[in-house]
């Protein structure tokens, strides 16, 4: 008969069951206000608080830490654990108050001092935090918690190289490897040392190949480098590990969008939406990708869903407006642009979009006013100047049109269309001779403009004007 040796964990399992049962009784007693088996002793509270902290039952940890300090107000450990319970909920001001009480009772406990330093660091009281940590390290230079906190403070101060050195040391110490490597990668990212940051995440992945956060962060850095395909591979691994990883699906969609792969972007955003149907940026980007793919009605549906959740989401009003515009539903588009402008009145692109749709509605004067507002906010937008000048030409304002097209040629001196439009305007004003240099420049920049010239200019310049232009341009060709 074969005999096997095995480790007996029955006692540990029994302890956990006992603590779970005790926790249930304590919860019920707190809820009812009636301790049927008598009020718990400080020792019982100490055990249950420690258990709650170790098992991430932070609400319970806080509840019973408060009872513990009430029962044992002179126990430094009770105040220390209360500080930890507050810290677990990011209530750092209260955590610091608890640590101060603990230190007043036990001024030399380095663990309390380090946790006090952490609370100060979280509250951005960095000078006080570093003083506390240096005090700990002066007494115990090998205190790893103290070193980790010091590195975090250096990181917050922007002293990334120093922080990286400490994190590098801690990454070789048992129990600190993962956190130290993550923080080291963040420091490299802050220094825009993207290759080094990716190398650190690769180390993390070598250690724990199913660490979805390492894969996700690696994808973020690849995206910052513009390596979108590599980013997609990283996000894909993160979602294989955790199918409900909303941010990974979302970023994957963004990466596909950067590559112009609308179909894959839509699918990634749909997966993010499935994982969290209430995430407005996900819905908005899904709608934008549907718009990019030309599925305007589906995009409108998604933009509308985003707006149902947040009526102040100006970008969704804008996006839905552009979809209505594409479907030639100009009145609906205008309503959405105006709703967006009510929320973001200094957004130049919105004024530009509003101007275009007003022009389509034949409200020319209102359109010109909207173009002017867009140009006040963004005076170097050559395309907006072009549309503004074209609208002035439509309104018969030749001089204003010429001034607008002049701005286009100033901003984009190699844009053939702006010179061609200037020549059109001059011919419409009865000045074909003045138009010639602009036509020549347009043809130099874009030879295909000649066909457009021969088809459009006879109506603009008239028979005599066209004859003059052709003779002059042909003479220039022969001379050259």
GIGIZI-V736217 format. One record per backbone hydrogen bond with DSSP energy under -1.0 kcal/mol. CO is the residue of the C=O (numbers start at 1). NH is the residue of the N-H. If there is no record, write none. Layout:
CO_NH, CO_NH
This chain:
9_13, 10_14, 11_15, 12_16, 13_17, 14_18, 15_19, 16_20, 17_21, 18_22, 19_23, 20_24, 21_25, 22_26, 23_27, 24_28, 25_29, 26_30, 27_31, 28_32, 29_33, 34_36, 35_38, 41_45, 42_46, 43_47, 44_48, 45_49, 46_50, 47_51, 48_52, 49_53, 50_54, 51_55, 52_57, 53_56, 56_58, 57_61, 58_62, 59_63, 60_64, 61_65, 62_66, 63_67, 64_68, 65_69, 66_70, 67_71, 68_72, 72_75, 75_79, 76_80, 77_81, 78_82, 79_83, 80_84, 81_85, 82_86, 83_87, 84_88, 86_89, 86_91, 87_90, 90_92, 91_95, 92_96, 93_97, 94_98, 95_99, 96_100, 97_101, 98_102, 99_103, 100_104, 102_106, 106_109, 109_113, 110_114, 111_115, 112_116, 113_117, 114_118, 115_119, 116_120, 117_121, 118_122, 119_123, 120_125, 121_124, 124_126, 125_129, 126_130, 127_131, 128_132, 129_133, 130_134, 131_135, 132_136, 133_137, 134_138, 135_139, 136_140, 140_143, 143_147, 144_148, 145_149, 146_150, 147_151, 148_152, 149_153, 150_154, 151_155, 152_156, 153_157, 154_159, 155_158, 158_160, 159_163, 160_164, 161_165, 162_166, 163_167, 164_168, 165_169, 166_170, 167_171, 169_172, 170_173, 173_176, 176_180, 177_181, 178_182, 179_183, 180_184, 181_185, 182_186, 183_187, 184_188, 185_189, 186_190, 187_191, 188_193, 189_192, 192_194, 193_197, 194_198, 195_199, 196_200, 197_201, 198_202, 199_203, 200_204, 201_205, 202_206, 203_207, 204_208, 208_211, 210_212, 211_215, 212_216, 213_217, 214_218, 215_219, 216_220, 217_221, 218_222, 219_223, 220_224, 221_225, 222_227, 223_226, 226_228, 227_231, 228_232, 229_233, 230_234, 231_235, 232_236, 233_237, 234_238, 235_239, 236_240, 237_241, 238_242, 242_245, 244_246, 245_249, 246_250, 247_251, 248_252, 249_253, 250_254, 251_255, 252_256, 253_257, 254_258, 255_259, 256_261, 257_260, 260_262, 261_265, 262_266, 263_267, 264_268, 265_269, 266_270, 267_271, 268_272, 269_273, 270_274, 271_275, 272_276, 276_279, 279_283, 280_284, 281_285, 282_286, 283_287, 284_288, 285_289, 286_290, 287_291, 288_292, 289_293, 290_295, 291_294, 294_296, 295_299, 296_300, 297_301, 298_302, 299_303, 300_304, 301_305, 302_306, 303_307, 304_308, 305_309, 306_310, 310_313, 312_314, 313_317, 314_318, 315_319, 316_320, 317_321, 318_322, 319_323, 320_324, 321_325, 322_326, 323_327, 324_329, 325_328, 328_330, 329_333, 330_334, 331_335, 332_336, 333_337, 334_338, 335_339, 336_340, 337_341, 338_342, 340_344, 344_347, 347_351, 348_352, 349_353, 350_354, 351_355, 352_356, 353_357, 354_358, 355_359, 356_360, 357_361, 358_363, 359_362, 362_364, 363_367, 364_368, 365_369, 366_370, 367_371, 368_372, 369_373, 370_374, 371_375, 372_376, 373_377, 374_378, 378_381, 380_382, 381_385, 382_386, 383_387, 384_388, 385_389, 386_390, 387_391, 388_392, 389_393, 390_394, 391_395, 392_397, 393_396, 396_398, 397_401, 398_402, 399_403, 400_404, 401_405, 402_406, 403_407, 404_408, 405_409, 406_410, 407_411, 408_412, 412_415, 415_419, 416_420, 417_421, 418_422, 419_423, 420_424, 421_425, 422_426, 423_427, 424_428, 425_429, 426_431, 427_430, 431_435, 435_439, 436_440, 437_441, 438_442, 439_443, 440_444, 441_445, 442_446, 446_449, 447_450, 449_453, 450_454, 451_455, 452_456, 453_457, 457_461, 458_462, 462_466, 463_467, 464_468, 465_469, 466_470, 467_471, 468_472, 469_473, 470_474, 471_475, 472_476, 473_477, 474_478, 475_479, 476_480
